[in-house]
């Protein structure tokens, strides 16, 4: 998700670049693809909730330490 977020911000920056703006159709394609990835992640989270699973392939069984620290701060 962090990579996706970085790509979306890069797309936004590209759209705002006055010297070499990103093609609007390319930006729309990026946004649509991002939406599909986000929807997929939501389904995976629901799968984990329902099954009590610890990983699903997309969501690793053991989260990286950075993610674990972020979750601890939210609690």
Backbone as CSV, one residue per row, in Angstrom:
resi,resn,N_x,N_y,N_z,CA_x,CA_y,CA_z,C_x,C_y,C_z
1,UNK,0.818,-1.187,0.000,0.000,0.000,0.000,0.870,1.263,0.000
2,UNK,2.024,1.153,0.654,2.925,2.309,0.661,3.414,2.619,-0.753
3,UNK,3.737,1.574,-1.516,4.155,1.784,-2.907,3.031,2.422,-3.719
4,UNK,1.819,1.938,-3.508,0.661,2.496,-4.215,0.509,3.971,-3.878
5,UNK,0.600,4.295,-2.617,0.484,5.695,-2.180,1.562,6.552,-2.852
6,UNK,2.780,6.045,-2.919,3.865,6.787,-3.564,3.578,7.021,-5.046
7,UNK,3.045,6.008,-5.720,2.714,6.154,-7.144,1.590,7.175,-7.343
8,UNK,0.627,7.163,-6.448,-0.472,8.118,-6.575,0.012,9.551,-6.363
9,UNK,0.894,9.754,-5.403,1.447,11.097,-5.203,2.309,11.517,-6.394
10,UNK,3.053,10.579,-6.972,3.857,10.887,-8.159,2.945,11.278,-9.328
11,UNK,1.810,10.598,-9.442,0.842,10.929,-10.491,0.294,12.334,-10.275
12,UNK,-0.053,12.647,-9.044,-0.546,13.981,-8.729,0.505,15.042,-9.057
13,UNK,1.740,14.782,-8.677,2.819,15.724,-8.994,2.975,15.882,-10.501
14,UNK,2.841,14.767,-11.227,2.936,14.824,-12.683,1.838,15.669,-13.303
15,UNK,0.654,15.576,-12.756,-0.454,16.391,-13.267,-0.223,17.877,-13.025
16,UNK,0.465,18.190,-11.940,0.697,19.593,-11.577,1.961,20.183,-12.199
17,UNK,2.752,19.360,-12.878,4.000,19.821,-13.496,3.681,20.720,-14.690
18,UNK,4.009,21.985,-14.588,3.698,22.943,-15.655,4.578,22.738,-16.892
19,UNK,5.806,22.270,-16.698,6.725,22.107,-17.820,6.425,20.859,-18.644
20,UNK,6.075,19.774,-17.968,5.811,18.514,-18.663,4.675,17.792,-17.943
21,UNK,3.440,18.270,-18.123,2.322,17.673,-17.385,2.038,16.238,-17.844
22,UNK,1.619,15.440,-16.906,1.229,14.058,-17.178,-0.076,14.049,-17.957
23,UNK,-0.166,13.159,-18.919,-1.383,13.008,-19.704,-2.551,12.630,-18.781
24,UNK,-3.665,13.306,-18.930,-4.817,13.085,-18.067,-5.328,11.646,-18.187
25,UNK,-5.306,11.077,-19.370,-5.772,9.699,-19.545,-4.880,8.710,-18.791
26,UNK,-3.587,8.979,-18.761,-2.666,8.129,-17.994,-2.996,8.240,-16.511
27,UNK,-3.238,9.455,-16.040,-3.586,9.660,-14.631,-4.887,8.940,-14.283
28,UNK,-5.865,8.979,-15.189,-7.129,8.279,-14.942,-6.903,6.772,-14.849
29,UNK,-6.036,6.249,-15.704,-5.733,4.819,-15.675,-5.046,4.442,-14.370
30,UNK,-4.126,5.271,-13.914,-3.457,5.025,-12.633,-4.482,5.015,-11.504
31,UNK,-5.394,5.986,-11.509,-6.410,6.078,-10.458,-7.331,4.862,-10.475
32,UNK,-7.727,4.402,-11.643,-8.602,3.230,-11.740,-7.888,1.979,-11.235
33,UNK,-6.623,1.839,-11.602,-5.842,0.692,-11.148,-5.679,0.726,-9.640
34,UNK,-5.417,1.900,-9.090,-5.283,2.050,-7.645,-6.575,1.662,-6.942
35,UNK,-7.694,2.053,-7.512,-8.987,1.717,-6.927,-9.192,0.204,-6.860
36,UNK,-8.798,-0.494,-7.901,-8.912,-1.959,-7.919,-8.019,-2.572,-6.844
37,UNK,-6.806,-2.059,-6.701,-5.891,-2.582,-5.676,-6.447,-2.343,-4.269
38,UNK,-7.001,-1.181,-4.045,-7.572,-0.865,-2.739,-8.768,-1.765,-2.445
39,UNK,-9.625,-1.955,-3.441,-10.775,-2.851,-3.261,-10.317,-4.271,-2.956
40,UNK,-9.271,-4.706,-3.632,-8.717,-6.039,-3.394,-8.205,-6.163,-1.958
41,UNK,-7.520,-5.135,-1.487,-7.006,-5.153,-0.115,-8.152,-5.197,0.897
42,UNK,-9.239,-4.483,0.622,-10.400,-4.506,1.513,-10.984,-5.911,1.611
43,UNK,-11.061,-6.601,0.481,-11.575,-7.972,0.467,-10.658,-8.881,1.281
44,UNK,-9.361,-8.695,1.137,-8.408,-9.511,1.886,-8.543,-9.286,3.387
45,UNK,-8.741,-8.035,3.793,-8.914,-7.731,5.217,-10.188,-8.400,5.729
46,UNK,-11.263,-8.328,4.970,-12.503,-8.994,5.367,-12.305,-10.501,5.466
47,UNK,-11.552,-11.072,4.538,-11.240,-12.506,4.563,-10.532,-12.859,5.874
48,UNK,-9.548,-12.042,6.250,-8.805,-12.293,7.478,-9.716,-12.200,8.704
49,UNK,-10.633,-11.230,8.696,-11.562,-11.084,9.821,-12.468,-12.309,9.940
50,UNK,-12.972,-12.759,8.819,-13.926,-13.871,8.814,-13.256,-15.187,9.190
51,UNK,-12.082,-15.437,8.642,-11.417,-16.722,8.855,-10.490,-16.734,10.054
52,UNK,-10.192,-15.557,10.600,-9.245,-15.489,11.709,-7.829,-15.807,11.250
53,UNK,-7.604,-15.666,9.959,-6.299,-15.981,9.383,-5.221,-15.002,9.781
54,UNK,-4.002,-15.407,9.552,-2.855,-14.553,9.883,-2.174,-14.026,8.629
55,UNK,-2.568,-14.488,7.471,-1.992,-14.038,6.213,-2.829,-14.562,5.073
56,UNK,-2.751,-13.877,3.944,-3.575,-14.292,2.824,-2.822,-14.314,1.506
57,UNK,-1.541,-14.135,1.508,-0.777,-14.026,0.267,-0.494,-12.570,-0.046
58,UNK,-1.537,-11.769,-0.097,-1.378,-10.338,-0.324,-0.948,-9.656,0.963
59,UNK,-1.605,-10.048,2.046,-1.254,-9.526,3.359,-0.349,-10.560,4.016
60,UNK,0.913,-10.193,4.305,1.839,-11.179,4.863,1.421,-11.640,6.259
61,UNK,1.825,-12.864,6.597,1.504,-13.406,7.918,2.153,-12.577,9.014
62,UNK,3.385,-12.157,8.794,4.106,-11.328,9.759,4.321,-9.953,9.142
63,UNK,3.742,-8.925,9.746,3.912,-7.574,9.241,5.329,-7.088,9.507
64,UNK,5.860,-6.226,8.623,7.166,-5.623,8.880,7.125,-4.823,10.181
65,UNK,8.254,-4.675,10.822,8.338,-3.972,12.111,7.762,-2.558,12.018
66,UNK,7.993,-1.868,10.902,7.476,-0.508,10.720,5.948,-0.520,10.828
67,UNK,5.294,-1.478,10.183,3.837,-1.584,10.235,3.362,-1.945,11.630
68,UNK,4.081,-2.835,12.297,3.709,-3.215,13.655,3.762,-2.007,14.584
69,UNK,4.796,-1.175,14.415,4.940,0.029,15.245,3.793,1.000,14.986
70,UNK,3.379,1.131,13.743,2.254,2.027,13.406,0.971,1.516,14.049
71,UNK,0.758,0.229,14.022,-0.455,-0.351,14.617,-0.441,-0.138,16.127
72,UNK,0.723,-0.320,16.773,0.815,-0.117,18.224,0.468,1.328,18.591
73,UNK,0.880,2.286,17.766,0.578,3.694,18.055,-0.922,3.968,17.947
74,UNK,-1.630,3.223,17.103,-3.062,3.447,16.920,-3.883,2.890,18.082
75,UNK,-3.328,1.949,18.819,-4.078,1.305,19.915,-4.196,2.185,21.109
